[in-house]
Amino acid sequence: MTDLPSSSSAGKWVRRGALALMIWTAIGLVFALPGLSAGGNWHRSLLASLAQWWSWGLLAPLIVSVDQWLPFSNRQTVRRVVAHLILSPIFTAGYIYLFAAVLALMRLAPWSQLGNAQLLMNALRGMFLWSVLVYCLIVGVWQAYLYHQRYLSGELRVERLERSFSQARLNALRMQLDPHFLFNALNTISAQVEREPKLARQMIEHLGDLLRLSLENRDRQEVLLIEEMAFLEHYLAIQRIRFGDRLRFEMEIASEVKYALVPCLVVQPLVENAIRHGISSRASGGTVLVSASRVEEQLEIRVADDGVGLPHGWTLEDGAGLGLSVTRDRIRGLHPNGGSRFSVRRRAAGTSGTEAVILVPLRFSSEANAVREAGYDSAAD
């Protein structure tokens, strides 16, 4: 009874080997057809074709093993392709010597050619590109088999469900921000209706522009930074009417990142937080600075104010309101692999106030040129 598992496993490998032999033999027969139809020494042409494809059949398990050994996930397709392009010449050289050995075993070529220094160079001149193509086809067929197996096992369906859930969560977080800033904006306008009706009407006009932009972007998780700044300008117009000279705003956006992708409606909650908690409680007002620059392969966005600063013992995990909490969760959701960072802290020693820092991967939209032609440059400048 104890021998049953091992015998069953051995039988499975025998069946797999027989199937592989049949497949590579069939390929060899197909590629031998032109030589057979041409007449002449058909026997030699047939054996040479079989030797060629049996050699690839012997090499295929090693190619598959190397593909499994590569330290890349199934989603890192580009890295996997680059790795195989680097490995293909090495396997091509190995195939040439293996092919020569099989030819020698079949008495179609002398064993002495294996020691010929010109064997590799001559073979590479004649069959290098073809051998690389066959190598890539073997890898491609193997990956297609894995994809089929993953689909049958339900792994792909689970991944799709996870992506759908993640997208739904991001959409829910995004939808929380619209009523949040709308309620705060209406609250600001209501305070001016009786005291300054004319100013209140101006605020309502800017609020209408805010709502229009928000509706236009309701299905987008990411926008260009220059579009985000255009949205912010309408919000700041309302706050400037409210605070007058007490609110000063500065913007420092590096030209190389204006068309970078950022989470939609990510800067406005930070500016609102700076005004509401840092500037509004000071009789003299203050300054809010928004800056964006490239830091290696990442985009860094800073929103700093010179207001009253954070309360003692405040932490982002425990003390954040809705705007900061949603911003933190959206950034984590858009970049779940740890490629982003969001922090709120006191400014450097000797400077009063608070700064919020967002660090996300620097990516650009393929539509950046079209957006530039649409005239967004003037909005940012």
Secondary structure as UniProt FT lines:
FT   TURN            2..3
FT   HELIX           4..37
FT   HELIX           42..69
FT   TURN            74..75
FT   HELIX           77..105
FT   TURN            106..107
FT   HELIX           111..115
FT   HELIX           118..153
FT   HELIX           155..193
FT   TURN            194..195
FT   HELIX           197..216
FT   TURN            217..219
FT   STRAND          222..224
FT   HELIX           225..243
FT   HELIX           244..246
FT   STRAND          247..253
FT   HELIX           255..257
FT   TURN            258..259
FT   STRAND          260..263
FT   TURN            264..265
FT   HELIX           268..274
FT   HELIX           275..279
FT   TURN            280..281
FT   TURN            283..284
FT   STRAND          286..295
FT   TURN            296..297
FT   STRAND          298..305
FT   TURN            312..313
FT   HELIX           316..319
FT   HELIX           322..334
FT   TURN            336..337
FT   STRAND          341..346
FT   TURN            349..350
FT   STRAND          354..361
FT   TURN            366..367
FT   HELIX           368..373
FT   TURN            374..376
FT   HELIX           377..380
//
